[in-house]
């Protein structure tokens, strides 16, 4: 099984296929992001980061798949470089929430 297949199975196990998201489900959105990054010519780390970018939560979408203080599970799944991108993305979303005064 490829790393991408493992990540997709992990996302499905967390119910992303049942979470409504504009344009369908969260799972479908994550796959579209991954595909678009591939079309832009990005490598596997960036594509895996795109596939899991919602793991620690995102701005405007109040759902987390993992505790952002426990980064090892995602690192083990997608690799250190991809996880760093996901963590940075989640941290930016959290900073925007704090600056806006949202809990």
RAURVEN-V378137 format. One record per helix or strand of 3 or more residues. SS is the DSSP state (a for helix, b for strand). FROM is the first residue (numbers start at 1). TO is the last residue. Records with the same first field share a line. If there is no record, write none. Layout:
SS = FROM-TO  FROM-TO
This chain:
a = 3-13  16-18  26-39  44-51  72-78  80-100
